[in-house]
């Protein structure tokens, strides 16, 4: 009986400790820290400001989809701001394949609101795919192409002045 009470008390105490860790934060979920001390996610910022629709900048979202439309789309989360592309092999280089993930980190059209991660694999002599380094400039070039397209979309949708 004493053992059961001790286990029950330990369970209740651990529940209280964990409950204290989930204190309400002004922006809700965060990125960067498993304990919630990181940067608020784009979706959390959008929810806190009452913004409806997708949780990220619409121009960056559309530009990302347009710019990387040659790659097969694996999945997309417009509220979290993540677009995953599946493996793409260029017909001219069949021994290389790439996949990409686009992270849109803000509701504002800013250069630091976008991050592109590219993974590359090459086929070895035995026919297996093996990870290979990606030139840092590749990710930068993709980010710049997306930003350029997003700015064009923004200008196309700007109200005309008379």
N, CA, C and O of each residue as an XYZ file, in Angstrom:
648
protein
N       0.820     -1.189      0.000
C       0.000      0.000      0.000
C       0.869      1.261      0.000
O       0.566      2.224     -0.704
N       1.944      1.256      0.784
C       2.841      2.405      0.840
C       3.517      2.606     -0.504
O       3.705      3.744     -0.935
N       3.885      1.521     -1.173
C       4.524      1.581     -2.478
C       3.594      2.208     -3.514
O       4.036      2.996     -4.351
N       2.322      1.865     -3.461
C       1.338      2.422     -4.394
C       1.170      3.910     -4.162
O       1.113      4.683     -5.118
N       1.089      4.333     -2.881
C       0.950      5.760     -2.573
C       2.181      6.537     -3.044
O       2.054      7.642     -3.571
N       3.365      5.966     -2.855
C       4.597      6.622     -3.293
C       4.642      6.786     -4.800
O       5.056      7.831     -5.301
N       4.213      5.750     -5.533
C       4.184      5.824     -6.996
C       3.154      6.842     -7.461
O       3.391      7.579     -8.418
N       2.004      6.883     -6.779
C       0.959      7.840     -7.133
C       1.443      9.264     -6.885
O       1.238     10.150     -7.715
N       2.081      9.478     -5.745
C       2.604     10.816     -5.444
C       3.664     11.239     -6.453
O       3.705     12.398     -6.865
N       4.524     10.300     -6.852
C       5.555     10.612     -7.844
C       4.921     10.977     -9.177
O       5.378     11.899     -9.853
N       3.875     10.262     -9.557
C       3.172     10.545    -10.811
C       2.519     11.921    -10.765
O       2.608     12.684    -11.726
N       1.871     12.236     -9.664
C       1.225     13.548     -9.521
C       2.264     14.659     -9.533
O       2.065     15.688    -10.179
N       3.376     14.458     -8.821
C       4.435     15.475     -8.771
C       5.022     15.711    -10.151
O       5.263     16.857    -10.530
N       5.258     14.636    -10.916
C       5.827     14.817    -12.255
C       4.832     15.521    -13.169
O       5.231     16.301    -14.035
N       3.545     15.254    -12.986
C       2.527     15.947    -13.773
C       2.504     17.436    -13.479
O       2.342     18.248    -14.389
N       2.667     17.801    -12.210
C       2.695     19.211    -11.840
C       3.918     19.910    -12.419
O       3.826     21.037    -12.908
N       5.062     19.237    -12.362
C       6.297     19.822    -12.904
C       6.151     20.030    -14.410
O       6.472     21.104    -14.920
N       5.670     19.013    -15.125
C       5.495     19.139    -16.568
C       4.435     20.179    -16.911
O       4.565     20.896    -17.903
N       3.395     20.260    -16.101
C       2.359     21.261    -16.346
C       2.900     22.673    -16.229
O       2.475     23.566    -16.961
N       3.830     22.878    -15.319
C       4.432     24.200    -15.156
C       5.284     24.572    -16.354
O       5.474     25.755    -16.636
N       5.805     23.567    -17.069
C       6.647     23.835    -18.234
C       5.842     24.305    -19.431
O       6.405     24.860    -20.375
N       4.539     24.093    -19.408
C       3.729     24.448    -20.572
C       3.019     25.774    -20.381
O       1.870     25.935    -20.792
N       3.699     26.719    -19.759
C       3.106     28.034    -19.542
C       2.737     28.671    -20.879
O       3.413     28.465    -21.887
N       1.682     29.429    -20.872
C       1.180     30.071    -22.088
C       2.178     31.112    -22.574
O       2.658     31.923    -21.782
N       2.493     31.101    -23.847
C       3.416     32.060    -24.446
C       2.631     32.953    -25.389
O       1.635     32.510    -25.962
N       3.052     34.203    -25.566
C       2.271     35.121    -26.387
C       2.154     34.697    -27.841
O       1.177     35.057    -28.497
N       3.112     33.946    -28.367
C       3.068     33.563    -29.770
C       2.806     32.084    -29.975
O       2.798     31.640    -31.124
N       2.595     31.301    -28.944
C       2.308     29.873    -29.114
C       3.567     29.095    -29.480
O       4.639     29.359    -28.936
N       3.440     28.118    -30.417
C       4.570     27.232    -30.739
C       5.783     28.005    -31.252
O       5.664     29.058    -31.878
N       6.948     27.442    -30.964
C       8.180     28.092    -31.394
C       9.062     27.114    -32.149
O       8.858     25.900    -32.107
N      10.047     27.673    -32.842
C      11.026     26.889    -33.579
C      12.369     27.076    -32.901
O      12.713     28.194    -32.517
N      13.129     26.015    -32.746
C      14.499     26.172    -32.298
C      14.788     25.643    -30.912
O      15.955     25.434    -30.581
N      13.792     25.419    -30.094
C      14.046     24.952    -28.745
C      12.935     23.992    -28.340
O      11.761     24.363    -28.351
N      13.289     22.776    -27.986
C      12.278     21.791    -27.616
C      11.484     22.215    -26.392
O      10.386     21.705    -26.171
N      12.004     23.127    -25.599
C      11.301     23.585    -24.418
C      10.520     24.873    -24.665
O      10.009     25.480    -23.724
N      10.428     25.290    -25.919
C       9.583     26.430    -26.255
C      10.250     27.780    -26.157
O       9.552     28.791    -26.234
N      11.553     27.861    -25.993
C      12.206     29.147    -25.835
C      12.724     29.724    -27.137
O      13.472     30.702    -27.115
N      12.352     29.151    -28.265
C      12.879     29.593    -29.558
C      12.060     30.706    -30.174
O      11.291     31.381    -29.490
N      12.231     30.890    -31.461
C      11.539     31.918    -32.222
C      10.132     31.449    -32.548
O       9.959     30.288    -32.921
N       9.111     32.306    -32.422
C       7.750     31.895    -32.757
C       7.652     31.465    -34.218
O       8.284     32.064    -35.088
N       6.865     30.433    -34.485
C       6.662     29.993    -35.860
C       5.817     31.018    -36.592
O       5.115     31.817    -35.972
N       5.889     30.989    -37.921
C       5.092     31.913    -38.723
C       3.615     31.705    -38.451
O       2.859     32.674    -38.389
N       3.193     30.468    -38.290
C       1.786     30.185    -38.028
C       1.354     30.762    -36.681
O       0.245     31.280    -36.555
N       2.224     30.675    -35.678
C       1.893     31.217    -34.363
C       1.795     32.734    -34.413
O       0.901     33.313    -33.796
N       2.704     33.390    -35.142
C       2.632     34.851    -35.272
C       1.360     35.260    -35.991
O       0.706     36.225    -35.596
N       0.999     34.529    -37.052
C      -0.210     34.844    -37.807
C      -1.446     34.682    -36.931
O      -2.353     35.513    -36.975
N      -1.484     33.620    -36.138
C      -2.628     33.381    -35.270
C      -2.742     34.472    -34.211
O      -3.849     34.884    -33.864
N      -1.606     34.944    -33.693
C      -1.635     35.952    -32.649
C      -2.068     37.318    -33.171
O      -2.555     38.147    -32.402
N      -1.898     37.557    -34.459
C      -2.302     38.841    -35.031
C      -3.669     38.781    -35.676
O      -4.151     39.783    -36.203
N      -4.308     37.607    -35.641
C      -5.640     37.483    -36.214
C      -5.637     37.343    -37.725
O      -6.691     37.454    -38.351
N      -4.489     37.104    -38.322
C      -4.381     36.963    -39.777
C      -5.023     35.651    -40.197
O      -4.819     34.622    -39.552
N      -5.795     35.684    -41.270
C      -6.401     34.462    -41.778
C      -5.683     34.035    -43.051
O      -4.877     34.792    -43.592
N      -5.965     32.840    -43.529
C      -5.303     32.332    -44.726
C      -4.070     31.547    -44.335
O      -4.016     30.965    -43.252
N      -3.070     31.527    -45.219
C      -1.863     30.773    -44.919
C      -1.030     31.507    -43.880
O      -1.167     32.719    -43.710
N      -0.177     30.783    -43.194
C       0.585     31.359    -42.089
C       1.890     32.003    -42.494
O       2.684     32.381    -41.633
N       2.132     32.136    -43.796
C       3.402     32.686    -44.268
C       3.119     33.722    -45.357
O       1.971     33.927    -45.750
N       4.169     34.361    -45.833
C       4.015     35.338    -46.895
C       3.534     34.655    -48.171
O       4.177     33.731    -48.668
N       2.411     35.109    -48.693
C       1.791     34.483    -49.866
C       2.667     34.599    -51.112
O       2.675     33.695    -51.948
N       3.402     35.700    -51.244
C       4.256     35.884    -52.420
C       5.443     34.914    -52.383
O       5.809     34.339    -53.408
N       6.035     34.737    -51.211
C       7.127     33.766    -51.086
C       6.615     32.342    -51.313
O       7.294     31.520    -51.928
N       5.427     32.066    -50.817
C       4.840     30.737    -50.984
C       4.624     30.427    -52.466
O       5.052     29.384    -52.959
N       3.955     31.346    -53.171
C       3.654     31.135    -54.595
C       4.946     31.087    -55.415
O       5.081     30.259    -56.315
N       5.887     31.968    -55.105
C       7.153     32.005    -55.838
C       7.945     30.717    -55.635
O       8.594     30.238    -56.565
N       7.900     30.158    -54.440
C       8.592     28.889    -54.178
C       7.991     27.773    -55.016
O       8.712     26.989    -55.633
N       6.668     27.707    -55.032
C       6.004     26.669    -55.827
C       6.289     26.841    -57.316
O       6.515     25.861    -58.026
N       6.277     28.086    -57.787
C       6.538     28.348    -59.210
C       7.992     28.059    -59.587
O       8.257     27.420    -60.605
N       8.918     28.522    -58.777
C      10.337     28.397    -59.091
C      10.785     26.939    -59.111
O      11.589     26.550    -59.959
N      10.281     26.142    -58.200
C      10.697     24.741    -58.114
C       9.651     23.788    -58.693
O       9.608     22.614    -58.327
N       8.826     24.284    -59.577
C       7.750     23.466    -60.154
C       8.275     22.303    -60.997
O       7.526     21.370    -61.285
N       9.536     22.342    -61.392
C      10.117     21.238    -62.170
C      10.383     20.010    -61.301
O      10.573     18.913    -61.824
N      10.397     20.187    -59.981
C      10.637     19.078    -59.061
C       9.296     18.516    -58.584
O       8.331     19.265    -58.429
N       9.231     17.197    -58.352
C       7.976     16.640    -57.830
C       7.721     17.108    -56.399
O       8.616     17.072    -55.554
N       6.507     17.540    -56.142
C       6.122     18.037    -54.828
C       5.800     16.854    -53.916
O       4.942     16.035    -54.246
N       6.477     16.758    -52.780
C       6.223     15.668    -51.829
C       5.086     16.057    -50.886
O       4.117     15.314    -50.737
N       5.207     17.225    -50.251
C       4.131     17.753    -49.409
C       4.385     19.215    -49.119
O       5.500     19.715    -49.267
N       3.326     19.889    -48.701
C       3.422     21.318    -48.424
C       2.529     21.660    -47.242
O       1.397     21.187    -47.150
N       3.041     22.477    -46.347
C       2.305     22.920    -45.164
C       2.246     24.447    -45.186
O       3.182     25.102    -44.728
N       1.151     25.030    -45.714
C       1.083     26.486    -45.833
C       0.957     27.212    -44.499
O       1.204     28.417    -44.445
N       0.585     26.530    -43.428
C       0.487     27.187    -42.132
C       1.819     27.139    -41.412
O       2.149     28.063    -40.668
N       2.587     26.088    -41.615
C       3.908     25.986    -41.007
C       5.002     26.555    -41.879
O       6.101     26.820    -41.393
N       4.722     26.752    -43.178
C       5.693     27.350    -44.079
C       6.759     26.405    -44.589
O       7.887     26.830    -44.835
N       6.429     25.123    -44.756
C       7.410     24.146    -45.224
C       6.903     23.495    -46.506
O       5.764     23.034    -46.575
N       7.771     23.464    -47.525
C       7.462     22.786    -48.782
C       8.568     21.767    -49.014
O       9.744     22.124    -49.087
N       8.187     20.497    -49.131
C       9.145     19.419    -49.379
C       9.002     18.929    -50.813
O       7.904     18.619    -51.273
N      10.121     18.866    -51.502
C      10.148     18.342    -52.863
C      10.834     16.988    -52.847
O      11.786     16.759    -52.101
N      10.325     16.092    -53.691
C      10.882     14.747    -53.785
C      12.074     14.751    -54.743
O      12.397     15.776    -55.343
N      12.717     13.598    -54.876
C      13.914     13.474    -55.706
C      13.624     13.861    -57.148
O      12.614     13.463    -57.729
N      14.536     14.647    -57.709
C      14.471     15.059    -59.110
C      15.794     14.678    -59.770
O      16.871     14.971    -59.251
N      15.690     14.019    -60.921
C      16.869     13.672    -61.709
C      16.779     14.378    -63.042
O      15.811     14.201    -63.781
N      17.784     15.180    -63.354
C      17.855     15.853    -64.652
C      18.181     14.807    -65.713
O      19.136     14.048    -65.547
N      17.412     14.751    -66.795
C      17.682     13.751    -67.839
C      19.097     13.840    -68.413
O      19.627     12.841    -68.899
N      19.708     15.010    -68.362
C      21.060     15.173    -68.901
C      22.133     14.643    -67.950
O      23.256     14.371    -68.376
N      21.799     14.496    -66.670
C      22.748     13.940    -65.692
C      22.027     12.860    -64.869
O      21.671     13.100    -63.715
N      21.814     11.683    -65.453
C      21.042     10.644    -64.767
C      21.739     10.017    -63.557
O      21.118      9.242    -62.830
N      22.993     10.330    -63.332
C      23.690      9.768    -62.176
C      23.638     10.699    -60.962
O      24.273     10.418    -59.945
N      22.890     11.803    -61.055
C      22.714     12.741    -59.943
C      21.227     12.947    -59.701
O      20.422     12.940    -60.632
N      20.880     13.129    -58.433
C      19.501     13.502    -58.115
C      19.508     14.470    -56.937
O      20.417     14.471    -56.106
N      18.463     15.293    -56.897
C      18.361     16.346    -55.888
C      16.972     16.323    -55.267
O      15.995     15.933    -55.905
N      16.905     16.747    -54.017
C      15.626     17.028    -53.385
C      15.810     18.317    -52.605
O      16.923     18.666    -52.212
N      14.703     19.022    -52.386
C      14.793     20.323    -51.731
C      13.690     20.489    -50.709
O      12.618     19.893    -50.817
N      13.975     21.311    -49.716
C      12.984     21.731    -48.735
C      13.071     23.245    -48.629
O      14.150     23.811    -48.457
N      11.915     23.890    -48.736
C      11.834     25.344    -48.615
C      11.172     25.665    -47.285
O      10.123     25.112    -46.951
N      11.793     26.561    -46.530
C      11.246     27.024    -45.265
C      10.916     28.508    -45.414
O      11.798     29.322    -45.691
N       9.659     28.850    -45.231
C       9.252     30.258    -45.233
C       8.988     30.606    -43.777
O       8.117     30.015    -43.137
N       9.738     31.562    -43.260
C       9.814     31.791    -41.827
C       9.059     33.011    -41.333
O       9.097     33.312    -40.140
N       8.371     33.727    -42.225
C       7.736     34.968    -41.794
C       6.557     35.284    -42.692
O       6.424     34.731    -43.784
N       5.711     36.172    -42.225
C       4.581     36.634    -43.031
C       4.970     37.841    -43.882
O       4.197     38.280    -44.733
N       6.158     38.372    -43.652
C       6.620     39.532    -44.417
C       7.507     39.088    -45.569
O       8.177     38.059    -45.486
N       7.508     39.864    -46.634
C       8.360     39.587    -47.793
C       9.746     40.151    -47.499
O      10.025     41.327    -47.731
N      10.606     39.274    -46.980
C      11.963     39.655    -46.597
C      12.912     38.537    -47.008
O      12.523     37.371    -47.073
N      14.147     38.899    -47.284
C      15.144     37.899    -47.687
C      15.416     36.898    -46.571
O      15.641     35.718    -46.839
N      15.396     37.359    -45.317
C      15.689     36.435    -44.222
C      14.471     35.603    -43.808
O      14.536     34.847    -42.839
N      13.375     35.740    -44.531
C      12.182     34.935    -44.272
C      12.169     33.665    -45.109
O      11.174     32.940    -45.115
N      13.254     33.386    -45.814
C      13.308     32.253    -46.725
C      14.596     31.474    -46.513
O      15.674     32.050    -46.370
N      14.461     30.149    -46.495
C      15.628     29.275    -46.393
C      15.370     28.062    -47.269
O      14.319     27.431    -47.167
N      16.322     27.735    -48.126
C      16.215     26.567    -48.999
C      17.335     25.602    -48.645
O      18.502     25.988    -48.572
N      16.969     24.343    -48.426
C      17.944     23.285    -48.153
C      17.870     22.268    -49.291
O      16.792     21.780    -49.633
N      19.026     21.957    -49.871
C      19.087     21.022    -50.991
C      19.942     19.817    -50.587
O      20.990     19.959    -49.958
N      19.468     18.637    -50.961
C      20.193     17.393    -50.735
C      20.536     16.798    -52.091
O      19.719     16.806    -53.013
N      21.753     16.283    -52.200
C      22.203     15.707    -53.468
C      22.689     14.280    -53.230
O      23.321     13.981    -52.217
N      22.380     13.412    -54.183
C      22.920     12.060    -54.181
C      23.450     11.735    -55.568
O      22.922     12.210    -56.573
N      24.502     10.920    -55.614
C      25.058     10.449    -56.886
C      25.042      8.923    -56.881
O      25.129      8.289    -55.829
N      24.931      8.359    -58.058
C      24.921      6.900    -58.186
C      26.367      6.421    -58.253
O      27.154      6.895    -59.074
N      26.707      5.472    -57.375
C      28.074      4.940    -57.383
C      28.191      3.801    -58.400
O      27.224      3.477    -59.089
N      29.376      3.198    -58.488
C      29.654      2.163    -59.484
C      28.748      0.942    -59.334
O      28.465      0.258    -60.318
N      28.293      0.663    -58.112
C      27.426     -0.500    -57.897
C      25.948     -0.168    -58.089
O      25.091     -1.037    -57.921
N      25.644      1.080    -58.438
C      24.260      1.474    -58.704
C      23.497      2.007    -57.509
O      22.305      2.294    -57.619
N      24.155      2.147    -56.371
C      23.510      2.678    -55.164
C      23.619      4.203    -55.125
O      24.593      4.780    -55.607
N      22.602      4.845    -54.542
C      22.645      6.289    -54.359
C      23.422      6.604    -53.095
O      23.176      6.025    -52.037
N      24.366      7.531    -53.219
C      25.233      7.912    -52.106
C      25.164      9.436    -51.958
O      25.192     10.163    -52.951
N      25.074      9.913    -50.715
C      25.043     11.345    -50.449
C      26.273     12.050    -50.983
O      27.382     11.520    -50.932
N      26.061     13.259    -51.501
C      27.158     14.047    -52.056
C      26.982     15.497    -51.622
O      25.858     15.934    -51.374
N      28.080     16.252    -51.528
C      27.970     17.654    -51.117
C      27.280     18.501    -52.200
O      27.416     18.264    -53.401
N      26.548     19.480    -51.716
C      25.882     20.441    -52.603
C      26.649     21.750    -52.501
O      26.991     22.196    -51.406
N      26.913     22.355    -53.634
C      27.594     23.656    -53.623
C      26.727     24.662    -52.873
O      25.526     24.759    -53.127
N      27.322     25.403    -51.961
C      26.576     26.392    -51.176
C      25.879     27.398    -52.080
O      24.806     27.899    -51.743
N      26.470     27.690    -53.205
C      25.890     28.653    -54.135
C      24.558     28.157    -54.708
O      23.714     28.969    -55.089
N      24.362     26.849    -54.773
C      23.119     26.285    -55.302
C      21.926     26.741    -54.468
O      20.923     27.199    -55.015
N      22.033     26.617    -53.155
C      20.948     27.034    -52.271
C      20.737     28.538    -52.349
O      19.598     29.005    -52.368
N      21.816     29.292    -52.395
C      21.723     30.750    -52.509
C      21.055     31.150    -53.812
O      20.205     32.041    -53.824
N      21.429     30.500    -54.913
C      20.825     30.810    -56.212
C      19.325     30.518    -56.213
O      18.543     31.295    -56.761
N      18.925     29.412    -55.607
C      17.499     29.093    -55.522
C      16.758     30.122    -54.668
O      15.669     30.563    -55.034
N      17.336     30.501    -53.547
C      16.720     31.521    -52.700
C      16.566     32.833    -53.459
O      15.519     33.476    -53.383
N      17.605     33.232    -54.190
C      17.533     34.478    -54.958
C      16.484     34.406    -56.058
O      15.781     35.387    -56.303
N      16.365     33.263    -56.724
C      15.354     33.108    -57.770
C      13.951     33.200    -57.177
O      13.067     33.822    -57.766
N      13.745     32.587    -56.023
C      12.435     32.653    -55.355
C      12.130     34.080    -54.921
O      11.014     34.562    -55.115
N      13.113     34.757    -54.335
C      12.909     36.143    -53.897
C      12.598     37.064    -55.069
O      11.735     37.934    -54.955
N      13.283     36.886    -56.184
C      13.024     37.700    -57.377
C      11.598     37.484    -57.860
O      10.889     38.445    -58.160
N      11.180     36.235    -57.936
C       9.815     35.911    -58.365
C       8.793     36.479    -57.385
O       7.762     37.000    -57.811
N       9.057     36.388    -56.085
C       8.142     36.919    -55.068
C       7.995     38.436    -55.200
O       6.897     38.971    -55.056
N       9.098     39.119    -55.473
C       9.033     40.577    -55.653
C       8.215     40.932    -56.890
O       7.448     41.895    -56.879
N       8.382     40.144    -57.964
C       7.589     40.369    -59.178
C       6.105     40.167    -58.903
O       5.278     40.963    -59.349
N       5.765     39.123    -58.183
C       4.369     38.877    -57.830
C       3.816     40.001    -56.964
O       2.670     40.417    -57.130
N       4.633     40.487    -56.045
C       4.217     41.597    -55.182
C       3.932     42.846    -56.015
O       2.928     43.525    -55.799
N       4.808     43.144    -56.960
C       4.610     44.326    -57.811
C       3.371     44.186    -58.695
O       2.660     45.163    -58.928
N       3.114     42.974    -59.185
C       1.942     42.737    -60.026
C       0.643     42.940    -59.247
O      -0.375     43.324    -59.822
N       0.681     42.684    -57.954
C      -0.515     42.787    -57.121
C      -0.621     44.105    -56.361
O      -1.562     44.309    -55.594
N       0.339     44.995    -56.574
C       0.301     46.294    -55.890
C      -0.791     47.156    -56.517
O      -1.000     47.120    -57.730
N      -1.484     47.931    -55.686
C      -2.513     48.822    -56.246
C      -1.873     49.878    -57.139
O      -0.790     50.380    -56.840
N      -2.535     50.204    -58.218
C      -2.005     51.215    -59.146
C      -2.291     52.594    -58.609
O      -3.343     52.843    -58.020
N      -1.351     53.483    -58.818
C      -1.514     54.879    -58.375
C      -1.943     55.725    -59.551
O      -1.517     55.499    -60.684
N      -2.762     56.666    -59.285
C      -3.228     57.577    -60.337
C      -2.870     58.985    -60.022
O      -3.183     59.889    -60.797
